[in-house]
Amino acid sequence: MIKYSVDLVIFGGGVAGLWALDSVSREGYSAALIEKSSLGDGQTIRSQGIIHGGFKYVVPGKYRENSAKEVRNMPNRWLDHLHGKRNDPDLSHVTVNSDFSYFWLSKRTGIRATLESVFSPIGLSLLNSPVKDITPEAPLWFRNSADIIYRAPEPVIDTRSLLEELAKPNASRIFYGSSFKFRREGDSIKEITLVENKTGQEYCLSPRRVVLCAGVGNQEIVNMMGYNEKIMQIRPLRQVFVTGELPDLWGHCIDGGKAMATVTTHYDRDPRKKVWSIGGEIAEDGHKENPKLLITKTHSFLEEALSVVDFSKTEWSTFDALRAEEPNNNLLPSGVSVRNIGNVSVCFPTKMALAPVLADTIIKRLASEKLEKCPDRIYRQGKVLVAPYPWQTQ
């Protein structure tokens, strides 16, 4: 058994955990991260990759002022990392699929096409960046499907490349193991023993603080530690994905005052084909639907909302996602959450876009505790194992 004494052990190798690992390491803390399978294999890899700036939260039928305020600075923050203006972390090699997201009003609605039919003007005034009406300059197929099209400065990234770039600088600190045990004294976790998945090597980590960024896994880990507390809520999604010769599209179809369908384009192994992931209200309600009925419903909606797109040679399927968040009466929390139980910090970023804010919050908590830093003695060869996209496993 190999033993390490560290300042922090982080559970969860999604964007939240990896960003936290990078941040605390840069601050001089000795840290290790435990991922049970492969990086992002949970909420992150099922994310559509949109760095929200609040526009989704100021559509008339689903106005969420607090959520809009929490994320309004995020596109600019992420763009600084993506353009190499900030190296904490440097994300300049992450694949950016689109610099913008689109909001369009489908011709099927019959509603008069105005700014107010897509956004709340009061809500827009809360945000840091303007939207632009690009209807006259949009591609012909898009214009023929929509009454009005707005462009919002919300970049869309390839989440697998993001995971790879976040993990590379700290690969030696990442342990892949699904078998682990805890030794607890009072309210504090003193030791974590784990068996690495592929090698069978045993490790014993002695942390001063444990940080949980494992999404749905947070509750199971808290239970294993012996804390009898409910620390999260789960809001499920059932998303549809479409594979075929499709146009590039990243954005939200506004229907009935809501973002009824959020479409993001991803690239399949076959360069001739693309994958559309369909989120939005359809996916929010989709977990209640039979998969075949959901596909029929989504297919019918998109044929009307994007009437010029030819879906005749496409393939359709579904995948499920679970969003783990701090308890909030099953409603979307507005921002990040960090809650301490003994020497364990239970963390939820709420949105992928808020991962930097969560890392900042963790750093501030550590600074306030005046944690004396351990020497960094983790010497091992690291690996970066990133989960495949859901449609690559079906």
Buried (B, 14 or more C-beta within 10 A) or exposed (E): EEEBBBBBBBBBBBBBBBBBBBBBBBBEBBBBBBBBBBBBBBBBBBBBBBBBBBBBBBBBEBBBBEBBBBBBBBBEBBBBBBEEEBEEBBBBEBBBBBBBBBBBBBBBBEBEBEEEBBBBEEBBEBBEBEBEBBBEEBEEBBBEBBBBBBBBBBBBBBBBBBBBBBBBBBBEBBBBBEEBEBEBEEEBBEBBBBBBBEEEBBBBBBBBBBBBBBBBBBBEBBEEBEBEEEBBBEBEBBBBBBBBEBBEBBBBBBBEBBBBBBBBBBBBEEEEBBBBBBBBBBBBBBBEBEBEEBBEBBBEBBEBBBBEBEBEEBEBBBBBBBBBBBBBEEEBBBBBBBBEBBBBBBBBBBBBBBBBBBBBBBBEBBEEEEBEEBEBEBEBEBEBBBBEBBBEEE
